[in-house]
Amino acid sequence: MPQPLLELENVSARYGPLRALFDVSLRVDAGEVLAIVGANGAGKSTLLKAVTGLVPNKGQMIRFAGRDLGGMRPEAIHRLGIALVPEGRRLFASLTVEENLLIGALGKRAGPWTLERVYALFPDLEARKSSPGTALSGGQQQMVAVGRALMSNPDLLLCDELSLGLSPKVVGDIYARLPEIRGTGTALMIVEQDAHRAKAAADRLLCLQDGRVTLEGAADALDLQQIADAYFGTQEAA
């Protein structure tokens, strides 16, 4: 089996006395899409923060492209080729759409993503490039957040709740762009509450419940009832 792009082994995380993750292990291969599903408070966002160094991971077994990320600062992890689309988008209110996008390119990492390609991926943004980023609709803001992350030319794109607060049509439009992103060779980890949409977009799916992995497998081999049982803890996952 080839070396995974990202590998976690028995990773735990705490917020003070509160333990949020319990011995989570997973892998993401190059070019793969892994969906992480679970209810609010399941530990999904904490998992992404552990990978990006936003939750301290010193002493944890987290490897990216064969390199140990333990103790590394978030900016150093980002330079290695991991980009996060954060929950809530977190655009810079004082910057235009284009300036928000260019923030993602500050690391000058080589790759296929340029302003022109991001505008081709999300045509609505080019017409609004001089508008304040936060003056856009929620869906357009999410496109800016995705585009900003892509401008860093990541090998691994982490997407935290892409569908949060958006209409089904807008969510569908954003998810329809994921195959093109993947086509550049970028792997994706998609955190979602919508298990049906996550299953449709992913190669593999992992379910978290109360900080523990309750189900993992090929997305097309898992049925929605299995996922629901693992999601809500209504039966012991195999």
CYANA upper distance limits for C-alpha pairs under 8 A (distance plus 0.5 A):
  3 GLN  CA     29 ASP  CA      8.13
  3 GLN  CA     65 ALA  CA      8.32
  3 GLN  CA     66 GLY  CA      8.03
  4 PRO  CA     27 ARG  CA      6.66
  4 PRO  CA     28 VAL  CA      6.31
  4 PRO  CA     29 ASP  CA      5.07
  4 PRO  CA     30 ALA  CA      7.25
  4 PRO  CA     64 PHE  CA      8.44
  4 PRO  CA     65 ALA  CA      7.54
  4 PRO  CA     66 GLY  CA      8.41
  5 LEU  CA     27 ARG  CA      7.99
  5 LEU  CA     28 VAL  CA      6.24
  5 LEU  CA     29 ASP  CA      5.42
  5 LEU  CA     30 ALA  CA      5.79
  5 LEU  CA     63 ARG  CA      8.42
  5 LEU  CA     64 PHE  CA      6.07
  5 LEU  CA     65 ALA  CA      5.28
  5 LEU  CA     66 GLY  CA      7.83
  6 LEU  CA     27 ARG  CA      6.00
  6 LEU  CA     28 VAL  CA      5.55
  6 LEU  CA     29 ASP  CA      7.22
  6 LEU  CA     62 ILE  CA      7.91
  6 LEU  CA     63 ARG  CA      6.17
  6 LEU  CA     64 PHE  CA      5.03
  6 LEU  CA     65 ALA  CA      6.85
  6 LEU  CA     66 GLY  CA      8.40
  7 GLU  CA     25 SER  CA      7.99
  7 GLU  CA     26 LEU  CA      6.39
  7 GLU  CA     27 ARG  CA      4.93
  7 GLU  CA     28 VAL  CA      7.07
  7 GLU  CA     61 MET  CA      8.33
  7 GLU  CA     62 ILE  CA      6.27
  7 GLU  CA     63 ARG  CA      5.67
  7 GLU  CA     64 PHE  CA      7.06
  8 LEU  CA     24 VAL  CA      7.51
  8 LEU  CA     25 SER  CA      5.38
  8 LEU  CA     26 LEU  CA      5.70
  8 LEU  CA     27 ARG  CA      6.82
  8 LEU  CA     61 MET  CA      6.22
  8 LEU  CA     62 ILE  CA      5.13
  8 LEU  CA     63 ARG  CA      7.07
  9 GLU  CA     23 ASP  CA      7.70
  9 GLU  CA     24 VAL  CA      6.91
  9 GLU  CA     25 SER  CA      4.82
  9 GLU  CA     26 LEU  CA      7.23
  9 GLU  CA     60 GLN  CA      8.21
  9 GLU  CA     61 MET  CA      5.80
  9 GLU  CA     62 ILE  CA      7.21
 10 ASN  CA     22 PHE  CA      7.87
 10 ASN  CA     23 ASP  CA      4.18
 10 ASN  CA     24 VAL  CA      5.27
 10 ASN  CA     25 SER  CA      5.62
 10 ASN  CA     60 GLN  CA      8.14
 10 ASN  CA     61 MET  CA      7.54
 11 VAL  CA     21 LEU  CA      7.57
 11 VAL  CA     22 PHE  CA      7.24
 11 VAL  CA     23 ASP  CA      5.15
 11 VAL  CA     24 VAL  CA      5.35
 11 VAL  CA     25 SER  CA      6.96
 11 VAL  CA     60 GLN  CA      6.26
 11 VAL  CA     61 MET  CA      6.96
 11 VAL  CA     62 ILE  CA      8.09
 12 SER  CA     19 ARG  CA      8.03
 12 SER  CA     20 ALA  CA      7.75
 12 SER  CA     21 LEU  CA      5.09
 12 SER  CA     22 PHE  CA      5.30
 12 SER  CA     23 ASP  CA      5.58
 12 SER  CA     24 VAL  CA      7.01
 12 SER  CA     60 GLN  CA      8.04
 13 ALA  CA     19 ARG  CA      6.42
 13 ALA  CA     20 ALA  CA      5.97
 13 ALA  CA     21 LEU  CA      5.44
 13 ALA  CA     22 PHE  CA      7.69
 13 ALA  CA     46 THR  CA      8.04
 13 ALA  CA     50 ALA  CA      7.85
 13 ALA  CA     55 VAL  CA      7.80
 13 ALA  CA     56 PRO  CA      8.39
 13 ALA  CA     57 ASN  CA      8.17
 14 ARG  CA     18 LEU  CA      5.92
 14 ARG  CA     19 ARG  CA      4.73
 14 ARG  CA     20 ALA  CA      5.86
 14 ARG  CA     21 LEU  CA      7.59
 15 TYR  CA     19 ARG  CA      6.86
 15 TYR  CA     20 ALA  CA      7.52
 20 ALA  CA     42 ALA  CA      8.43
 20 ALA  CA     43 GLY  CA      6.34
 20 ALA  CA     46 THR  CA      7.63
 20 ALA  CA    210 ASP  CA      7.90
 20 ALA  CA    211 GLY  CA      5.89
 21 LEU  CA     43 GLY  CA      6.62
 21 LEU  CA     46 THR  CA      8.02
 21 LEU  CA     47 LEU  CA      7.88
 21 LEU  CA    210 ASP  CA      8.15
 21 LEU  CA    211 GLY  CA      4.67
 21 LEU  CA    212 ARG  CA      6.82
 22 PHE  CA    211 GLY  CA      6.04
 22 PHE  CA    212 ARG  CA      5.92
 23 ASP  CA    212 ARG  CA      7.69
 24 VAL  CA    211 GLY  CA      8.40
 24 VAL  CA    212 ARG  CA      6.94
 24 VAL  CA    213 VAL  CA      6.87
 28 VAL  CA     32 GLU  CA      6.90
 28 VAL  CA     33 VAL  CA      8.09
 28 VAL  CA     34 LEU  CA      7.16
 28 VAL  CA    187 ALA  CA      8.03
 28 VAL  CA    189 MET  CA      8.37
 29 ASP  CA    187 ALA  CA      7.71
 30 ALA  CA    155 ASP  CA      8.27
 30 ALA  CA    185 GLY  CA      7.73
 30 ALA  CA    186 THR  CA      7.63
 30 ALA  CA    187 ALA  CA      6.08
 31 GLY  CA    182 ARG  CA      6.76
 31 GLY  CA    183 GLY  CA      8.46
 31 GLY  CA    185 GLY  CA      5.50
 31 GLY  CA    186 THR  CA      5.69
 31 GLY  CA    187 ALA  CA      4.60
 31 GLY  CA    188 LEU  CA      7.89
 32 GLU  CA    182 ARG  CA      8.25
 32 GLU  CA    186 THR  CA      8.25
 32 GLU  CA    187 ALA  CA      5.32
 32 GLU  CA    188 LEU  CA      6.83
 32 GLU  CA    202 ALA  CA      8.45
 32 GLU  CA    203 ASP  CA      7.07
 33 VAL  CA    182 ARG  CA      8.46
 33 VAL  CA    187 ALA  CA      6.28
 33 VAL  CA    188 LEU  CA      5.19
 33 VAL  CA    189 MET  CA      6.43
 33 VAL  CA    190 ILE  CA      7.90
 33 VAL  CA    201 ALA  CA      7.95
 33 VAL  CA    202 ALA  CA      5.41
 33 VAL  CA    203 ASP  CA      5.86
 33 VAL  CA    204 ARG  CA      7.24
 34 LEU  CA    188 LEU  CA      6.73
 34 LEU  CA    189 MET  CA      5.36
 34 LEU  CA    190 ILE  CA      6.76
 34 LEU  CA    202 ALA  CA      6.00
 34 LEU  CA    203 ASP  CA      6.59
 34 LEU  CA    204 ARG  CA      5.53
 34 LEU  CA    205 LEU  CA      6.19
 34 LEU  CA    206 LEU  CA      7.92
 35 ALA  CA    189 MET  CA      6.22
 35 ALA  CA    190 ILE  CA      5.16
 35 ALA  CA    191 VAL  CA      6.42
 35 ALA  CA    192 GLU  CA      7.68
 35 ALA  CA    198 ALA  CA      6.23
 35 ALA  CA    199 LYS  CA      7.58
 35 ALA  CA    201 ALA  CA      8.29
 35 ALA  CA    202 ALA  CA      6.19
 35 ALA  CA    203 ASP  CA      8.38
 35 ALA  CA    204 ARG  CA      6.89
 35 ALA  CA    205 LEU  CA      5.23
 35 ALA  CA    206 LEU  CA      6.67
 36 ILE  CA     44 LYS  CA      7.20
 36 ILE  CA    189 MET  CA      7.60
 36 ILE  CA    190 ILE  CA      6.46
 36 ILE  CA    191 VAL  CA      5.19
 36 ILE  CA    192 GLU  CA      6.75
 36 ILE  CA    198 ALA  CA      8.30
 36 ILE  CA    205 LEU  CA      6.56
 36 ILE  CA    206 LEU  CA      5.47
 36 ILE  CA    207 CYS  CA      6.23
 36 ILE  CA    208 LEU  CA      7.64
 37 VAL  CA     44 LYS  CA      7.70
 37 VAL  CA    191 VAL  CA      6.44
 37 VAL  CA    192 GLU  CA      5.56
 37 VAL  CA    193 GLN  CA      6.02
 37 VAL  CA    194 ASP  CA      7.78
 37 VAL  CA    195 ALA  CA      6.50
 37 VAL  CA    198 ALA  CA      7.84
 37 VAL  CA    205 LEU  CA      7.95
 37 VAL  CA    206 LEU  CA      6.85
 37 VAL  CA    207 CYS  CA      5.35
 37 VAL  CA    208 LEU  CA      6.78
 37 VAL  CA    231 TYR  CA      7.85
 38 GLY  CA     42 ALA  CA      6.12
 38 GLY  CA     43 GLY  CA      8.46
 38 GLY  CA     44 LYS  CA      7.45
 38 GLY  CA    192 GLU  CA      7.55
 38 GLY  CA    193 GLN  CA      6.07
 38 GLY  CA    195 ALA  CA      8.30
 38 GLY  CA    207 CYS  CA      6.17
 38 GLY  CA    208 LEU  CA      5.66
 38 GLY  CA    209 GLN  CA      6.56
 38 GLY  CA    231 TYR  CA      5.82
 38 GLY  CA    232 PHE  CA      8.45
 39 ALA  CA    193 GLN  CA      6.33
 39 ALA  CA    208 LEU  CA      8.49
 39 ALA  CA    209 GLN  CA      7.69
 39 ALA  CA    231 TYR  CA      7.21
 39 ALA  CA    232 PHE  CA      8.06
 40 ASN  CA    193 GLN  CA      8.10
 41 GLY  CA    210 ASP  CA      7.29
 41 GLY  CA    211 GLY  CA      8.49
 42 ALA  CA    208 LEU  CA      6.13
 42 ALA  CA    209 GLN  CA      5.27
 42 ALA  CA    210 ASP  CA      5.06
 42 ALA  CA    211 GLY  CA      5.77
 42 ALA  CA    212 ARG  CA      8.32
 43 GLY  CA     47 LEU  CA      6.62
 43 GLY  CA    208 LEU  CA      7.25
 43 GLY  CA    209 GLN  CA      7.93
 43 GLY  CA    210 ASP  CA      7.11
 43 GLY  CA    211 GLY  CA      5.35
 43 GLY  CA    212 ARG  CA      8.48
 44 LYS  CA     48 LEU  CA      7.24
 44 LYS  CA    191 VAL  CA      6.84
 44 LYS  CA    208 LEU  CA      7.41
 44 LYS  CA    211 GLY  CA      8.34
 45 SER  CA     49 LYS  CA      6.73
 45 SER  CA    160 ASP  CA      7.08
 45 SER  CA    191 VAL  CA      7.83
 46 THR  CA     50 ALA  CA      6.61
 46 THR  CA     55 VAL  CA      7.68
 47 LEU  CA     51 VAL  CA      6.99
 48 LEU  CA     52 THR  CA      6.80
 48 LEU  CA    158 LEU  CA      7.51
 48 LEU  CA    160 ASP  CA      8.23
 49 LYS  CA     53 GLY  CA      6.42
 49 LYS  CA     54 LEU  CA      5.25
 49 LYS  CA     55 VAL  CA      5.74
 50 ALA  CA     54 LEU  CA      6.57
 50 ALA  CA     55 VAL  CA      5.27
 50 ALA  CA     56 PRO  CA      7.02
 50 ALA  CA     57 ASN  CA      6.48
 51 VAL  CA     57 ASN  CA      8.33
 51 VAL  CA     62 ILE  CA      7.53
 51 VAL  CA     69 LEU  CA      8.45
 52 THR  CA     74 PRO  CA      6.04
 52 THR  CA     77 ILE  CA      6.70
 52 THR  CA     78 HIS  CA      7.72
 52 THR  CA     82 ILE  CA      7.74
 52 THR  CA     83 ALA  CA      8.49
 52 THR  CA     84 LEU  CA      8.19
 53 GLY  CA     57 ASN  CA      6.81
 53 GLY  CA     69 LEU  CA      8.49
 53 GLY  CA     71 GLY  CA      8.13
 53 GLY  CA     72 MET  CA      7.05
 53 GLY  CA     73 ARG  CA      6.27
 53 GLY  CA     74 PRO  CA      5.23
 53 GLY  CA     77 ILE  CA      7.65
 54 LEU  CA     73 ARG  CA      8.33
 54 LEU  CA     74 PRO  CA      6.60
 56 PRO  CA     71 GLY  CA      7.33
 57 ASN  CA     62 ILE  CA      8.35
 57 ASN  CA     69 LEU  CA      8.17
 57 ASN  CA     70 GLY  CA      5.79
 57 ASN  CA     71 GLY  CA      6.29
 57 ASN  CA     72 MET  CA      8.46
 58 LYS  CA     70 GLY  CA      4.88
 58 LYS  CA     71 GLY  CA      4.61
 58 LYS  CA     72 MET  CA      8.16
 59 GLY  CA     70 GLY  CA      6.17
 59 GLY  CA     71 GLY  CA      7.66
 60 GLN  CA     70 GLY  CA      6.38
 61 MET  CA     68 ASP  CA      7.64
 61 MET  CA     69 LEU  CA      8.32
 61 MET  CA     70 GLY  CA      7.36
 62 ILE  CA     68 ASP  CA      6.39
 62 ILE  CA     69 LEU  CA      6.11
 62 ILE  CA     70 GLY  CA      6.92
 63 ARG  CA     67 ARG  CA      5.58
 63 ARG  CA     68 ASP  CA      4.97
 63 ARG  CA     69 LEU  CA      6.19
 64 PHE  CA     68 ASP  CA      7.08
 64 PHE  CA     69 LEU  CA      7.39
 69 LEU  CA     77 ILE  CA      7.65
 72 MET  CA     76 ALA  CA      6.89
 72 MET  CA     77 ILE  CA      7.06
 73 ARG  CA     77 ILE  CA      6.94
 74 PRO  CA     78 HIS  CA      6.62
 75 GLU  CA     79 ARG  CA      6.81
 76 ALA  CA     80 LEU  CA      7.07
 77 ILE  CA     81 GLY  CA      7.53
 77 ILE  CA     82 ILE  CA      6.88
 78 HIS  CA     82 ILE  CA      5.37
 78 HIS  CA     83 ALA  CA      6.36
 79 ARG  CA    107 GLY  CA      6.98
 79 ARG  CA    109 ARG  CA      8.00
 81 GLY  CA    152 SER  CA      8.09
 81 GLY  CA    153 ASN  CA      7.53
 81 GLY  CA    154 PRO  CA      4.82
 81 GLY  CA    155 ASP  CA      5.61
 81 GLY  CA    156 LEU  CA      6.86
 82 ILE  CA    154 PRO  CA      5.82
 82 ILE  CA    155 ASP  CA      6.74
 82 ILE  CA    156 LEU  CA      5.44
 82 ILE  CA    157 LEU  CA      6.55
 82 ILE  CA    158 LEU  CA      7.92
 83 ALA  CA    149 ALA  CA      5.98
 83 ALA  CA    150 LEU  CA      7.99
 83 ALA  CA    152 SER  CA      7.62
 83 ALA  CA    154 PRO  CA      6.31
 83 ALA  CA    156 LEU  CA      6.97
 83 ALA  CA    157 LEU  CA      5.58
 83 ALA  CA    158 LEU  CA      6.57
 84 LEU  CA    149 ALA  CA      6.77
 84 LEU  CA    157 LEU  CA      6.55
 84 LEU  CA    158 LEU  CA      5.18
 84 LEU  CA    159 CYS  CA      6.59
 84 LEU  CA    160 ASP  CA      8.06
 85 VAL  CA     89 ARG  CA      7.23
 85 VAL  CA    145 ALA  CA      6.40
 85 VAL  CA    146 VAL  CA      6.31
 85 VAL  CA    149 ALA  CA      6.67
 85 VAL  CA    157 LEU  CA      8.02
 85 VAL  CA    158 LEU  CA      6.52
 85 VAL  CA    159 CYS  CA      5.31
 85 VAL  CA    160 ASP  CA      6.50
 86 PRO  CA     90 ARG  CA      7.36
 86 PRO  CA    145 ALA  CA      8.21
 86 PRO  CA    159 CYS  CA      7.14
 86 PRO  CA    160 ASP  CA      5.84
 86 PRO  CA    161 GLU  CA      8.32
 87 GLU  CA    159 CYS  CA      8.36
 87 GLU  CA    160 ASP  CA      5.48
 87 GLU  CA    161 GLU  CA      6.16
 87 GLU  CA    162 LEU  CA      7.78
 87 GLU  CA    164 LEU  CA      8.26
 88 GLY  CA    164 LEU  CA      8.14
 89 ARG  CA    141 GLN  CA      7.33
 89 ARG  CA    142 GLN  CA      6.42
 89 ARG  CA    145 ALA  CA      6.03
 90 ARG  CA    145 ALA  CA      8.07
 91 LEU  CA    100 ASN  CA      7.28
 91 LEU  CA    133 GLY  CA      6.88
 91 LEU  CA    134 THR  CA      7.15
 91 LEU  CA    141 GLN  CA      8.01
 91 LEU  CA    144 VAL  CA      8.41
 91 LEU  CA    145 ALA  CA      7.36
 92 PHE  CA    100 ASN  CA      7.01
 92 PHE  CA    133 GLY  CA      7.31
 92 PHE  CA    134 THR  CA      7.91
 93 ALA  CA    132 PRO  CA      7.00
 93 ALA  CA    133 GLY  CA      6.57
 93 ALA  CA    134 THR  CA      5.93
 94 SER  CA    132 PRO  CA      7.29
 94 SER  CA    133 GLY  CA      8.37
 95 LEU  CA     99 GLU  CA      6.09
 95 LEU  CA    100 ASN  CA      6.47
 95 LEU  CA    132 PRO  CA      6.24
 95 LEU  CA    133 GLY  CA      6.80
 96 THR  CA    100 ASN  CA      6.60
 96 THR  CA    129 LYS  CA      6.99
 96 THR  CA    130 SER  CA      5.83
 96 THR  CA    131 SER  CA      5.66
 96 THR  CA    132 PRO  CA      4.62
 96 THR  CA    133 GLY  CA      5.58
 97 VAL  CA    101 LEU  CA      6.83
 97 VAL  CA    125 LEU  CA      7.77
 97 VAL  CA    128 ARG  CA      7.33
 97 VAL  CA    129 LYS  CA      5.25
 97 VAL  CA    130 SER  CA      6.59
 97 VAL  CA    131 SER  CA      6.44
 97 VAL  CA    132 PRO  CA      6.39
 97 VAL  CA    133 GLY  CA      5.04
 97 VAL  CA    144 VAL  CA      7.33
 98 GLU  CA    102 LEU  CA      6.68
 98 GLU  CA    129 LYS  CA      5.44
 98 GLU  CA    130 SER  CA      7.04
 99 GLU  CA    103 ILE  CA      6.84
100 ASN  CA    104 GLY  CA      7.86
100 ASN  CA    133 GLY  CA      7.44
100 ASN  CA    144 VAL  CA      7.84
100 ASN  CA    148 ARG  CA      7.03
101 LEU  CA    105 ALA  CA      7.98
101 LEU  CA    115 LEU  CA      8.01
101 LEU  CA    144 VAL  CA      7.07
101 LEU  CA    145 ALA  CA      8.26
101 LEU  CA    147 GLY  CA      6.72
101 LEU  CA    148 ARG  CA      4.77
101 LEU  CA    149 ALA  CA      8.45
101 LEU  CA    151 MET  CA      7.28
102 LEU  CA    106 LEU  CA      7.42
102 LEU  CA    115 LEU  CA      8.24
102 LEU  CA    148 ARG  CA      7.36
102 LEU  CA    151 MET  CA      7.56
103 ILE  CA    148 ARG  CA      7.29
104 GLY  CA    148 ARG  CA      5.22
104 GLY  CA    149 ALA  CA      6.16
104 GLY  CA    150 LEU  CA      7.71
104 GLY  CA    151 MET  CA      5.44
104 GLY  CA    152 SER  CA      5.54
105 ALA  CA    109 ARG  CA      7.69
105 ALA  CA    148 ARG  CA      8.17
105 ALA  CA    151 MET  CA      5.48
105 ALA  CA    152 SER  CA      5.32
105 ALA  CA    153 ASN  CA      8.40
106 LEU  CA    152 SER  CA      7.93
107 GLY  CA    152 SER  CA      7.12
108 LYS  CA    152 SER  CA      7.58
109 ARG  CA    152 SER  CA      6.53
109 ARG  CA    153 ASN  CA      6.62
110 ALA  CA    153 ASN  CA      7.05
111 GLY  CA    153 ASN  CA      5.72
112 PRO  CA    117 ARG  CA      8.40
112 PRO  CA    153 ASN  CA      7.28
112 PRO  CA    184 THR  CA      7.68
113 TRP  CA    117 ARG  CA      6.34
113 TRP  CA    118 VAL  CA      7.17
113 TRP  CA    150 LEU  CA      6.70
113 TRP  CA    151 MET  CA      5.94
113 TRP  CA    152 SER  CA      8.10
113 TRP  CA    153 ASN  CA      6.31
114 THR  CA    118 VAL  CA      6.73
114 THR  CA    151 MET  CA      6.61
115 LEU  CA    119 TYR  CA      6.61
115 LEU  CA    151 MET  CA      7.88
116 GLU  CA    120 ALA  CA      6.68
117 ARG  CA    121 LEU  CA      6.66
118 VAL  CA    122 PHE  CA      6.60
118 VAL  CA    147 GLY  CA      6.29
118 VAL  CA    150 LEU  CA      8.26
118 VAL  CA    151 MET  CA      8.28
119 TYR  CA    123 PRO  CA      5.58
119 TYR  CA    124 ASP  CA      8.10
119 TYR  CA    125 LEU  CA      6.62
119 TYR  CA    126 GLU  CA      5.98
121 LEU  CA    177 ARG  CA      7.52
122 PHE  CA    126 GLU  CA      8.22
122 PHE  CA    143 MET  CA      7.26
123 PRO  CA    127 ALA  CA      7.90
124 ASP  CA    128 ARG  CA      7.33
124 ASP  CA    140 GLN  CA      7.86
125 LEU  CA    129 LYS  CA      6.24
125 LEU  CA    140 GLN  CA      7.60
125 LEU  CA    143 MET  CA      8.28
125 LEU  CA    144 VAL  CA      7.88
131 SER  CA    135 ALA  CA      7.29
131 SER  CA    136 LEU  CA      8.26
132 PRO  CA    136 LEU  CA      7.94
133 GLY  CA    141 GLN  CA      7.15
133 GLY  CA    144 VAL  CA      8.14
134 THR  CA    141 GLN  CA      7.31
136 LEU  CA    140 GLN  CA      6.26
136 LEU  CA    141 GLN  CA      6.36
137 SER  CA    141 GLN  CA      6.63
138 GLY  CA    142 GLN  CA      6.75
138 GLY  CA    165 GLY  CA      8.15
138 GLY  CA    166 LEU  CA      7.11
139 GLY  CA    143 MET  CA      6.88
139 GLY  CA    166 LEU  CA      6.79
139 GLY  CA    170 VAL  CA      6.42
139 GLY  CA    171 VAL  CA      8.08
140 GLN  CA    144 VAL  CA      6.83
141 GLN  CA    145 ALA  CA      6.78
142 GLN  CA    146 VAL  CA      6.73
142 GLN  CA    162 LEU  CA      7.74
143 MET  CA    147 GLY  CA      6.48
143 MET  CA    174 ILE  CA      7.72
144 VAL  CA    148 ARG  CA      6.39
145 ALA  CA    149 ALA  CA      6.89
146 VAL  CA    150 LEU  CA      6.75
147 GLY  CA    151 MET  CA      6.67
148 ARG  CA    152 SER  CA      7.76
149 ALA  CA    153 ASN  CA      8.08
149 ALA  CA    154 PRO  CA      8.08
149 ALA  CA    157 LEU  CA      7.94
150 LEU  CA    154 PRO  CA      6.93
150 LEU  CA    157 LEU  CA      8.22
154 PRO  CA    186 THR  CA      7.17
155 ASP  CA    185 GLY  CA      7.70
155 ASP  CA    186 THR  CA      5.31
155 ASP  CA    187 ALA  CA      6.64
156 LEU  CA    186 THR  CA      6.11
156 LEU  CA    187 ALA  CA      5.24
156 LEU  CA    188 LEU  CA      6.10
156 LEU  CA    189 MET  CA      8.01
157 LEU  CA    186 THR  CA      7.36
157 LEU  CA    187 ALA  CA      6.71
157 LEU  CA    188 LEU  CA      5.29
157 LEU  CA    189 MET  CA      6.86
158 LEU  CA    188 LEU  CA      6.35
158 LEU  CA    189 MET  CA      5.34
158 LEU  CA    190 ILE  CA      6.62
158 LEU  CA    191 VAL  CA      8.32
159 CYS  CA    188 LEU  CA      7.91
159 CYS  CA    189 MET  CA      6.67
159 CYS  CA    190 ILE  CA      5.33
159 CYS  CA    191 VAL  CA      6.49
160 ASP  CA    190 ILE  CA      6.85
160 ASP  CA    191 VAL  CA      5.41
160 ASP  CA    192 GLU  CA      7.50
161 GLU  CA    190 ILE  CA      7.95
161 GLU  CA    191 VAL  CA      5.95
161 GLU  CA    192 GLU  CA      5.55
161 GLU  CA    193 GLN  CA      7.70
162 LEU  CA    171 VAL  CA      7.87
162 LEU  CA    190 ILE  CA      8.45
162 LEU  CA    191 VAL  CA      8.23
162 LEU  CA    192 GLU  CA      7.72
163 SER  CA    167 SER  CA      8.34
163 SER  CA    168 PRO  CA      8.43
163 SER  CA    171 VAL  CA      5.91
163 SER  CA    192 GLU  CA      8.03
166 LEU  CA    170 VAL  CA      6.79
166 LEU  CA    171 VAL  CA      6.74
167 SER  CA    171 VAL  CA      6.70
168 PRO  CA    172 GLY  CA      6.51
169 LYS  CA    173 ASP  CA      6.76
170 VAL  CA    174 ILE  CA      6.86
171 VAL  CA    175 TYR  CA      6.63
172 GLY  CA    176 ALA  CA      6.50
173 ASP  CA    177 ARG  CA      7.43
174 ILE  CA    178 LEU  CA      7.72
175 TYR  CA    201 ALA  CA      8.10
177 ARG  CA    181 ILE  CA      7.08
178 LEU  CA    182 ARG  CA      6.59
179 PRO  CA    183 GLY  CA      6.43
180 GLU  CA    184 THR  CA      7.37
181 ILE  CA    185 GLY  CA      8.05
181 ILE  CA    186 THR  CA      6.95
182 ARG  CA    186 THR  CA      5.48
182 ARG  CA    187 ALA  CA      6.73
182 ARG  CA    188 LEU  CA      7.93
190 ILE  CA    198 ALA  CA      7.84
192 GLU  CA    198 ALA  CA      6.85
194 ASP  CA    198 ALA  CA      6.74
195 ALA  CA    199 LYS  CA      6.43
195 ALA  CA    224 LEU  CA      8.32
195 ALA  CA    227 ILE  CA      7.92
196 HIS  CA    200 ALA  CA      6.89
196 HIS  CA    224 LEU  CA      7.70
197 ARG  CA    201 ALA  CA      6.88
198 ALA  CA    202 ALA  CA      6.61
198 ALA  CA    205 LEU  CA      8.22
199 LYS  CA    203 ASP  CA      8.40
199 LYS  CA    204 ARG  CA      8.29
199 LYS  CA    205 LEU  CA      7.10
199 LYS  CA    219 ALA  CA      5.94
199 LYS  CA    220 ASP  CA      7.88
200 ALA  CA    219 ALA  CA      8.01
202 ALA  CA    219 ALA  CA      6.68
203 ASP  CA    218 ALA  CA      6.48
203 ASP  CA    219 ALA  CA      5.98
203 ASP  CA    220 ASP  CA      7.95
204 ARG  CA    216 GLU  CA      7.87
204 ARG  CA    217 GLY  CA      6.09
204 ARG  CA    218 ALA  CA      4.74
204 ARG  CA    219 ALA  CA      5.07
204 ARG  CA    220 ASP  CA      8.36
205 LEU  CA    215 LEU  CA      8.41
205 LEU  CA    216 GLU  CA      6.17
205 LEU  CA    217 GLY  CA      6.19
205 LEU  CA    218 ALA  CA      6.71
205 LEU  CA    219 ALA  CA      5.72
206 LEU  CA    213 VAL  CA      7.49
206 LEU  CA    214 THR  CA      8.21
206 LEU  CA    215 LEU  CA      6.13
206 LEU  CA    216 GLU  CA      4.81
206 LEU  CA    217 GLY  CA      7.23
207 CYS  CA    213 VAL  CA      6.27
207 CYS  CA    214 THR  CA      6.14
207 CYS  CA    215 LEU  CA      5.58
207 CYS  CA    216 GLU  CA      6.90
207 CYS  CA    227 ILE  CA      7.76
207 CYS  CA    230 ALA  CA      7.01
207 CYS  CA    231 TYR  CA      6.70
208 LEU  CA    212 ARG  CA      5.81
208 LEU  CA    213 VAL  CA      5.15
208 LEU  CA    214 THR  CA      6.29
208 LEU  CA    215 LEU  CA      7.92
208 LEU  CA    230 ALA  CA      8.21
208 LEU  CA    231 TYR  CA      7.28
209 GLN  CA    213 VAL  CA      7.02
209 GLN  CA    214 THR  CA      6.89
209 GLN  CA    230 ALA  CA      7.69
209 GLN  CA    231 TYR  CA      6.55
209 GLN  CA    232 PHE  CA      7.54
209 GLN  CA    233 GLY  CA      7.38
214 THR  CA    230 ALA  CA      5.88
214 THR  CA    231 TYR  CA      8.09
214 THR  CA    233 GLY  CA      8.37
214 THR  CA    236 GLU  CA      8.24
214 THR  CA    237 ALA  CA      6.03
214 THR  CA    238 ALA  CA      8.38
215 LEU  CA    227 ILE  CA      7.79
215 LEU  CA    230 ALA  CA      6.46
215 LEU  CA    237 ALA  CA      6.40
215 LEU  CA    238 ALA  CA      7.55
217 GLY  CA    221 ALA  CA      7.52
217 GLY  CA    222 LEU  CA      7.33
218 ALA  CA    222 LEU  CA      7.15
222 LEU  CA    226 GLN  CA      6.93
222 LEU  CA    227 ILE  CA      7.46
223 ASP  CA    227 ILE  CA      6.99
224 LEU  CA    228 ALA  CA      6.50
225 GLN  CA    229 ASP  CA      6.63
226 GLN  CA    230 ALA  CA      6.81
226 GLN  CA    237 ALA  CA      8.40
227 ILE  CA    231 TYR  CA      6.33
228 ALA  CA    232 PHE  CA      6.57
228 ALA  CA    234 THR  CA      8.45
229 ASP  CA    233 GLY  CA      6.02
229 ASP  CA    234 THR  CA      5.37
229 ASP  CA    235 GLN  CA      6.14
229 ASP  CA    236 GLU  CA      8.36
229 ASP  CA    237 ALA  CA      7.95
230 ALA  CA    234 THR  CA      7.28
230 ALA  CA    235 GLN  CA      7.36
230 ALA  CA    236 GLU  CA      7.81
230 ALA  CA    237 ALA  CA      6.36
